[in-house]
Amino acid sequence: MGIGAFAIAFLVLVFVEIAAGIALNKILKEEKKTDLIQELPAIRLPNPKAVLIKTYYRIYWFLKEALPVFLIAAVVLTGRPYRKASAANVPPGRRIVRLRL
């Protein structure tokens, strides 16, 4: 079903796009053409070394800013980093279950 369903969906979408284009060409009025010239800058491949350096610095600065926030939030949400279960901090009617791994 995977490839067949994909092919059917693809062909339906292509048909809808073509039908919409034909319908819009008949409905919309043709506008007056203008002499618009738009220049695009040269598109070049980036230097791989520069990309790696920029990626490293962005990861470094993100971790430098976000890691302390994550650690503080984890400590605040869990109470203390580690607390042993004892009879003193277990509500009445509950019992301590110790799992052995």
Salt bridges, closest charged atoms under 4 A:
none
